[in-house]
Amino acid sequence: MKQKTLYLLIFSFVSMAMVLGAIDIYSFEINTTLLALSRWLVWGSMIYLAYQRKSLTIWIVVAMMLGCEIGFSFPKVAIHLNVFSDIFLRLIKTIIAPLIFSTLVVGIATHSNLKQVGRMGVKAILYFEIVTTIALFIGLAAINISRAGEGAHIVIQNDQEQRAEKLLVQKEKHNPVLEVFPENIAKAVVEGHVLQVVVFSVLFAAGLALVSEEKKKPMLDFAESLSNVMFKFTDLVMYVAPLAVCGALAYSIASFGFDVLKNLAMLVATLYAALLAFVALVFVPIGFIIKLNFKKFIDAVAEPVTIAFSTATSESALPKAMENLEAMGIPRKVVSFVLPTGYSFNLDGSTLYLSLASVFVAQLAGIDLTLGEQIKIVFILMLSSKGVAGVRGATFLILVATVGDMGIDPHKAFVVLGVDAIMDMARTGTNVLGNCLATVVVAKWEGEYTD
């Protein structure tokens, strides 16, 4: 489908949403109507600008803001628009496993340097552990400065309690070490265990590297063709991204509204400020240390980070992040190994949130944690936050377990679900940004990338 045709379809969709929601405008006073019309004139100008620029990133940014507008102005329409994000995420999930498998097999088996794979793994895990530990301490510092939970009287809503109970019902005991290894590759693909797919692909590639050239060539040709096809598949699916982004944010605003921020605004503000500080104090210095070309890197990660932020799903950004980093000049074997592995071990935004939210719940419960108790939380989270990315609601479950270990009623943690969707966007975007940077760091560390 040509980009022009797609953009016209998106514009038609927005126009249709405006018409369907027009019935709500008739009940407004004339001043409110004029204000709404002026707002939509601005939106029309932005859409026209995006159409002129022919940039997918610009379309995604416009779609984010447009989704908020539709969710606020036409909630009856917006509540049904999550179907677009659901379609997008389903298509993305079909890409991830074959893309990781094919790129890893080609990257490892072609070079037959199995020692380098092990070396990259050790360096990546070391980097992940250092950066996520710093994130935990920054989260602690932020919540101790803002004291967002002290003196707050927040009532847990029924829908928050019901949602929390559903998450707790499906809670299982997961052995982080055991969960790394697949018992059935088809099951790993279906359940979305990215790390298990990586482990299988690495072992498969290692086995392939050890067979004769005659037997290796057909499989390598197949994997090479598959990776090329999946990257083209990614390009096609990305045309749906603006619709998905718009639908996801419209649905979120229509479902939760802005009123939910009133009681927990300080918590949300603390998290966003802490994540910005983390980027400025950790990511930027790391970039200077490795002599990163910031402009080139930002151009590469802007699109996947924006997608991750707006959909609050890291998976949605993985194929495009892999494609953009490879186009940036990082070898496929590094990108296909480090980036997916980071999805389980390098959750910078999520780990920062967990330390921050744990102390927030303690403050809410009127418990003044000592420095030693807070450091104990850091060590608990260093272990419990690893390797659980594939578990539904994992971040909330880890928070509940950590709060319980502190001797606090786990039900106190239910209150954060009121603004979890808003916080999830920020921490997910940070996760993706951190993993992209980690991939560049390991590539530089290995001497595989110079810029």
N, C-alpha and C positions, 0 to 999 in steps of 0.2 A: 504494500500500500504506500503510495506517495505521501510524503510529509504534509504537503498542502491539503490533500484530501483528509488526512487525519486531523489536522488543525481545524478544518471546517466542521468535522464531526464533533470535536470537542466544543467548539463555539455553539453549535446547534444544541448540544446537550445542556450547556449553561443557559442558553436562551429558553429551552423547554422548562428547566427548573424554575426560571423566573416567572414564566407564564403560569405554571402549576401552582406557584406560591402566591400569585397575585391576589388571590382571594383574601389573604391575610392583610394586605395593604389597605383594603377598602375600609377597614375598621379604624384605621389610624386618623389622627388629625391632619389637617392640610400641611402644617409645618413638618411633621414627621414624614409625610409622603414626599415632600420636596427634598428633604434630607436623604431619604432612601433613593430617590431618583438621581440626585447628585452623586451619591455613592456608586450607583451602578453605572453612571457615565464614566467615573474613574475606572471601574472594572473593565468597561468596554475598551477604554484607552490602553489599559495594561494588556488585555488580550490581543489587541491589534499590534502592540509593540512586540509581544512574544511571537506573533505570527510573522512579523517583518524580520525578526532576528533569526528565526529558524533554529533556535537553540533549545534542546531538550531540557537542559538545566533551568533555563529561564521559564519554560513552560511549567516545570515542576514547582518552582518557587511561586509563580502566579497561581497555580492550582492549589497550593497550600493555603494561601490567603483567601482565595475564592471559596475553598471548602469551609473555612471559618465563617465567611459571610453567609453562605447558603445555610449552614447549620444554625446560625443565629437568626436569620431573617425568615427562613422557611423550614422550620424543624419537622413539620409533617411530611415534607418531601425528603429531607435530609436523613431521616431515620431509616430510610430504605436504601440509601446510597452505598452502604457498606458492601453491597454485592459487587461493586467494581473492585474494591480492594481485595475481596475474597477471591475473585477470578484471577487477579494479578498474582496473589500469593500462591494460588494453586499452580499457575503456570511456572512461577519461579521454582517451586519445589520440584517440579519435574526436571528442571535443568541441573540442580545442584549435584546430585549423585553422579550422573554420567559425565558432567563437566570435571568434577574433581578426579574421578577415576581416569578419564582419558588424559588429562593434562599431567597428572602424576606419573602415569605409566610412560608417557612419551618423555617427560623430563628426566626420570630416573633411569629407565631402561636404555635410553639412547646413549647416555653418557657412561653408564655402567660404573658410576663412582658411588658405591654403597657407603663408603666411609664418610663421604661428604653429607649424605643424608643423616647419618647418626650425629655428625658434628653440628649440622644445622638444627637438629632436634634439641641437643643440649644447650646450644646458644639461645634458641628461641625460648625454651622453658626458663632459663636463667633470666633473660630479659623480662619475660612475662611476670615472674615472681617478684622481681625488684619493683617494676612499675605498679603492679596491683597493690603491693604493700604500701608504697607511697600514697596511692589513691585512698587506701583505708585510713591512713593518718590524716590526710587532708580532710576527709569526711568528718573525722573526730574533731579536728580543729574548727571546722566551719560551724558545727552544731554547738560547740562549747562557746563560740563567740556570739552566735545569734540567740542561744537559749530559747529556741522557738517553742519548745514544749512546756516550759515553765509557766505555771499559772493559767494554762489553757483549760477551758472547760468545753470539751468537744463530745457531743453525744454520737454514739455509733448508730448509723441509720440501719433500718431493716435490710435494705438491699445490700449494704456492705457486709452485714453479718451473713446473709444468705450466700453471697459470693465467696466469702472466706470459708464457710463450711463446705462448699462444693470443692474448693481447692484442697482442703484438709482431708476430705473423704478419699480423694485419689492419691493421697500421699503414700509413698512406699519407701522402704529403706533401700537406699542405693549405695552400693559399694563403689566409690569413685574409681578405684583401680580396676575393678572387674568391668565397669561400664565402658572402659576404653576399648575393650576387645569384643569384636562381633562374634556371636554364636551362629548367626545366619545373616548373610549379607543382604538378602532380600528383606528381612525383617528390619535391619538397620536402615535401609533406604526408605521403607514405608514409614517407620517411626521417626525419621528425620535425625538420626544420630550421626551428625557430620563427622565427629571424631572417629567413630567406628568405620565409616566409609574411608577415611584417610588411612587408618591402620591397614585395612584390607588392601587398599590400592598400593600402599608402600610395599607390603609383603608380596603382592602379585607382581609388581614391577621388579622387585629384587629377584624373584623366581625367574621372571622373563629374562633378566639380564644374565642369568647363569646358563641359559640354554644356548644351543648352537645358533649361528647367524641364520641358517636356513629355516629353522623353526621359529625364530624370533621375528623375522621380517613380516610375515602376514599379520601377526597380532599388532606390531608397531604401526603398520600401514592402517589397520583398522582403527587403532586408538588415535592416530593423527587425524584421520578423516572425521572421527567422532568428535574430537575437540574442536575442529574447525566448524563443523555443523552446529555444535552447541553454542559457540560464540555467535554465529549468525542467528541462531534461535533466540539468544539473549537480546540481540539487537531488535528483533521483531517484537519480542515481549515488552521491551522497554517503551515501545510506542504507546502502550496502555498505561504506563506509569503515571502520567498527569491525571488521568481519570481515576486511577487507584488512590492517588494522594488526595485528590479533591474529595472523593467519596469517603475515605477513611476519616479525614478531619471533619467533614460535614456531619458524619454519623456521631463522632465523639462529642462535638459541640451540642448537637441535638439531644444526645442521650444524657450528658452530664451537665451541660450548660456552664455558665461562668459563675453561677451562684456558689458552686461547690468550693470555689477558691476563697470565699470569705473567711471561713474558720481556719483553713489550713494554708493561707497565703504565705505565712512566714516560713513554713516548711518548704514549700515550692520555691520560694525566693532563695532560701538558704542552699537548696540543692543546685539550682541554676548558677548561683554565684560560686559555689564550690567547684562545679564542673568547669566554669570559665577560668577560675584560678588554677585548676589542675592543668588545663590546656596551656595557660600562660607560663606556669612555673615548671612544668614537666615536659610537655611536648615541644614547646618552642626551644628551650635550651638543648634538648636532645637533637632537634633539627640543626642547631648551630654546631653542635659537637660533631655530627656526621657530615657537616657541610652540605646540608640539604638545599636543593633548589626549591625554595618555598613556592614560587609562582607555579612552577611545573607540577609540584605536588598538590597544591590547592586545586589546580585545574583538573587533576586526575581524580581527586577524592570528593570534589564538590557534589557531583551527581549522586554517587552512592550514599554519602552521608546525609544528603537532603532526603533521599528516599527512605533511609532507615529512620530518620527523625520523624517524618510525617506518617509513616506506617507503623512506627514503633516495633519494627520487626527486623532483626539483623539479617535474617535469611534473604529478605527481599533485595538487599544490597550486595550480597556475595558475588553473584555472577558478573555484575557490572564492575564491581571493585576489582575482580580478577582481570577482567578485560582491560580496564583502564591502567592498572599497574603494569601489566605486560606491555601495553602500548607506550608507557612511560619509559620503558627500557629495562625493566627488571625481568630476569630470565623466568621462563615458565615454571621450571622445576622449583624455584624458590617461592614464587607466588602461590602455586598450587599446594605447597606443603605448609608454609608458615601461616598464610591467611586463614585457611579452614581450621588449623590447629588452634589458632588464637581465639576462634569462636567458642572454645571450651575453656581455655586457660587464661585468656587475656581480656577479661570483662572489666575494663577500667571503670567505666561509668557505673556498672552494677555493683562492684565492690565498694566504690566510694559511697553510693547510695545506702548500702547495707550498714556500714559503720555509722553513717549519719542517722539513718532511720532507727537503728537500735538504741542509740542514746536519746533520740527524740522520744521514743516510747517510754524510756526510763524517766525522763523529765516529766512526761505527761502523767506518769504514775506517782510522781512526787518523790522519786528515789534519786538521791544525789550520788552518782557513781564516783568512786575515787579514781585517781590516775591509773593505779594498778589494775582496777576492775575494767577500765576502758581498754588498757593494753591487752588484757586477757580476751576481750571481745575481738580485738584485731587478730590475735592468734587463732581463735576459733574460726573466724571468717576466712582466714588465709587457707584453711583446710576445707571448710564446708562449701566454699563458693567455687571450687574447682570441679570441672567435669560434669556439671549438672545442667548444662545449657539446653539439653534436649528434653528436660523434664518440664511439663506444663506447669506454669505458676511457680517455677523454682525459686525465683527471687523472694516472693512472699513466704514460701515455705521455709526458706533459710532464715528469714527475718523472725518468723514465729518460733523456730527452733532455738535461735540465738537468745531471743527474749526469754524463752522458757528456761534456758540454762542460767540466766541471770536471776532466776527466782521471781520473775514478774509474770502476772497472769497473761498468757498469750493472746487473750481476747482484746487486750489493750492495743495490740498491733493492728486490729481490724480497721481502725480509724483511717490508716494511711491509704486504704483502698479507695477512699473518696476522691483522691487526686492522683491515684496511681497511673492512670492513663496519661496525664500531663507530665508526670515525672518520668514515665517510661520512655517518652519520646526523647528527652534529653539524654538519659543514660544510654539508650540504644545508639543514638547518633555518636556519642562519645566512644562507645565500644567499637563501632566500625572505624572511626577515625584512628583510634589507638591501634587497631589491628593493621590498618594500612601503613601506619608509621612503623610498626614493628617489622613488617615485611621489608620495608626499605632499609631499616637498621640491620637486619640479618643479611640482606643482600650486600650491603656495604661491608659488613663484618667479614663476609666470605670472599670479598673482592670480586663479586659478581656484577657489581653495578658502580659505575663511576659517572659523575655528572658535573 
